[in-house]
């Protein structure tokens, strides 16, 4: 159980934890659609004018969504690059440690074989 807690702490430290369905993009979409619906219901317009307004609002929401998704993708790419760099650094340290141990092994063997 302790290992699961450690894993959970590590994912939170690197910003990989689950933020829930209604955080971030979920809230954005919900608020956008609620605003559009409220505006359409309260605005006295004719059919064609209302359809044009709906289309324009939908296109606006789509553009904002694409922008938001682009930002999310950029942040995800940055996280992947950071993780890759950290992994490379850890691998390099591990390789150096193994190399150091291999160099010390003959010395240790001769020291303790006497």
Secondary structure, DSSP 8 states (H G I E B T S, - for coil): -HHHHHHHHHHHHTT-S---TTSTHHHHHHHHHHHHHHHHHHS---HHHHHHHHHHHHHHHHHHHHHHHHHHHHHHHHHHHHHHHHHHHHHHHHHHHHHHHHHHHHHHHHHH--
